[in-house]
Amino acid sequence: MANRRGKRRFGSVRQLPSGRFQVRYQGPDGKMRSAGTTYASRREAERQLSLLEAKLVAGDWTDPQRAKVKLSEYAAKWITERPELRARTVEIYTGLLRRHITPYLGNVSLGKIDTPTVREWRASLISAGVGASEVAKAYRLLRAVLMTATDDMIIVRNPCRIKGAGEEKPDERPVLTVAQVFQLAEMVPEHLRALILLATFASLRWGEVAALRRMDLALNAMTVTVRQAQVELDSGELIIGPPKSQAGLRTVALPQAIIPDLRRHLGNFTDPEDDALIFTGKRGGVLRRPNFRRATKWGETVAKLGVPNLHFHDLRHTGNTFAAESGATLRDLMERMGHDSVRAALIYQHRTAGGNRAIAQAMDGMINNANPDDDDGAAGTLALVG
């Protein structure tokens, strides 16, 4: 009697010595696989083979063996396979995994993580009192890891599908007035006064201003060039390297009003070598953030200023706001802030006009207008707030 089945074009079914039937097929990567289980009859096995073929054609096939991998193992590998990540980013991701993801989902197989599981995990974090910003960061990391699992055909689709779960809605940060900026500069130790002014009016991050060298300041041209940034890890290790994006490499025009302060600082507190750090600790060493906070008595100082919740990063926020109020274009703001995305610049932009030098000149106007009776810019402002 002729074999009516004929030869299958996809996969094969064979009977094992046990009497049960096994499915074998070639995956999209060219490797031969079994269905992961056996079947009581040939008909069941062939039905499963047809389903597998349909999934392959539709692009819904996933690797059954890799789907058994635990999330903790896959996520750790996900981090190590991204050598382009900065050391601080690796530290942040590792911390999020350790604190918020692994304790809840670490032992769960990738193939068993579905949207209800993710929703329950997120709710558990919120119930445990984890801050909204931290929950959003953990969610975004989990979503990125599972998106790669989707790309790797380990899961069919990313189960992180909770609308708005990855969005952060931080509280509105304070913006200082020009007078308050100069008042704050007066309240800190003399060797840190120029740091306050430069961080604010050049919109610099802490890591950027702490890594500046004498050669980065061109006072005659009234510019500062950001070439590198300092990153301090939780372990205390300091890493000096390029800014985190290409846009971070930039030259920023400075307002004339702060040039005398910068010139005085270079003369009194910075070594003469071109590669000498502009800002250092009291004993001439690398300036670290904790040392800066202690030296300035930051919490006590900003409380006296009347802005008790002021963070150092709010100085950059203040400078960005001043720049936007000058009428800078979106492109000008992006270049000054060191961003390669329009998103952050759009937050500050109010109207379009001017350029990088126009921003600095507008800041000069703000500083001088803080005390219209004194033509000496910064000195006049200090008289006003002192």
Disulfide bonds with the S-S distance in Angstrom:
none
